[in-house]
Amino acid sequence: MSSLVGSIFSSSSNTSADQTIAYSSAASAAVSAQAYLAASLAATTPEVRRLFSEYSAQAVMGHEAVMGLMIKRGWTDPYTSPTEQLQASIQQSQQAVSSNQ
């Protein structure tokens, strides 16, 4: 199964399947944490507020774990300037678009 997934991702872009899945997981964990935080702020019942707050904390911990993996593997560098990060994102996007044409 891993060779099938790897072949699908490697044929459509220059990034590995692991890297693509890690970026997707980090983005979805961030969105989940934001949604649960918004729900906990909107909740009026203390029990529901606590429940959503705990879910938000778990999503933040999941995001932290995925980002730690991405930093360890060298897929992202949190200490580069925002301009360099933006340029790297633009370059990756252009590569993905040109490989799909």
C-alpha positions as CSV (number, residue, x, y, z in Angstrom):
1,M,0.0,0.0,0.0
2,S,2.8,2.4,0.8
3,S,4.3,1.9,-2.7
4,L,1.0,2.7,-4.2
5,V,0.6,5.9,-2.2
6,G,4.2,6.8,-2.9
7,S,3.8,6.3,-6.6
8,I,0.7,8.5,-6.7
9,F,2.4,11.3,-4.9
10,S,5.8,11.1,-6.5
11,S,4.3,11.1,-10.0
12,S,2.2,14.3,-9.3
13,S,4.9,16.3,-7.5
14,N,8.5,16.4,-6.3
15,T,7.5,16.0,-2.7
16,S,7.3,12.7,-0.9
17,A,3.9,11.3,0.3
18,D,5.0,11.6,3.9
19,Q,5.7,15.3,3.5
20,T,2.4,16.0,1.7
21,I,0.5,14.1,4.3
22,A,2.3,15.9,7.1
23,Y,1.5,19.3,5.6
24,S,-2.2,18.3,5.3
25,S,-2.3,16.9,8.8
26,A,-0.8,20.1,10.3
27,A,-3.3,22.3,8.4
28,S,-6.3,20.1,9.5
29,A,-5.1,20.0,13.1
30,A,-4.8,23.8,13.1
31,V,-8.3,24.2,11.7
32,S,-9.7,21.7,14.2
33,A,-8.1,23.6,17.1
34,Q,-9.5,26.9,15.9
35,A,-13.0,25.4,15.5
36,Y,-13.0,23.9,18.9
37,L,-11.6,27.1,20.5
38,A,-14.4,29.1,18.8
39,A,-17.0,26.6,20.0
40,S,-15.7,26.7,23.5
41,L,-15.9,30.5,23.5
42,A,-19.4,30.4,22.2
43,A,-20.6,27.7,24.6
44,T,-22.7,28.8,27.5
45,T,-22.8,25.6,29.5
46,P,-19.7,25.1,31.6
47,E,-19.5,21.4,30.8
48,V,-19.7,21.9,27.1
49,R,-17.2,24.7,27.3
50,R,-14.8,22.4,29.1
51,L,-15.3,19.6,26.6
52,F,-14.6,21.9,23.6
53,S,-11.6,23.4,25.4
54,E,-10.1,19.9,26.0
55,Y,-10.7,19.0,22.4
56,S,-9.0,22.2,21.3
57,A,-6.0,21.4,23.6
58,Q,-5.7,17.9,22.0
59,A,-5.8,19.4,18.5
60,V,-3.0,21.8,19.5
61,M,-0.9,18.9,20.9
62,G,-1.5,17.0,17.6
63,H,-0.4,20.0,15.6
64,E,2.7,20.4,17.8
65,A,3.6,16.7,17.2
66,V,3.2,17.0,13.4
67,M,5.2,20.3,13.3
68,G,7.9,18.7,15.4
69,L,8.2,15.9,12.8
70,M,8.3,18.3,10.0
71,I,11.0,20.3,11.6
72,K,13.0,17.2,12.5
73,R,12.8,15.9,8.9
74,G,13.8,19.3,7.5
75,W,10.5,19.9,5.6
76,T,10.0,23.3,7.3
77,D,12.3,25.7,9.2
78,P,10.4,27.9,11.7
79,Y,13.4,30.3,12.0
80,T,13.6,31.5,8.5
81,S,12.2,34.9,7.7
82,P,8.6,35.2,6.6
83,T,9.7,36.4,3.1
84,E,11.8,33.2,2.7
85,Q,9.0,31.0,3.9
86,L,6.6,32.7,1.4
87,Q,9.1,32.3,-1.5
88,A,9.5,28.6,-0.6
89,S,5.7,28.2,-0.6
90,I,5.4,29.9,-4.0
91,Q,8.1,27.8,-5.5
92,Q,6.5,24.6,-4.2
93,S,3.1,25.7,-5.5
94,Q,4.6,26.5,-8.9
95,Q,6.2,23.1,-9.1
96,A,3.0,21.3,-8.2
97,V,1.0,23.3,-10.8
98,S,3.6,22.7,-13.5
99,S,3.8,19.0,-12.9
100,N,0.0,18.6,-13.1
101,Q,-0.2,20.2,-16.6
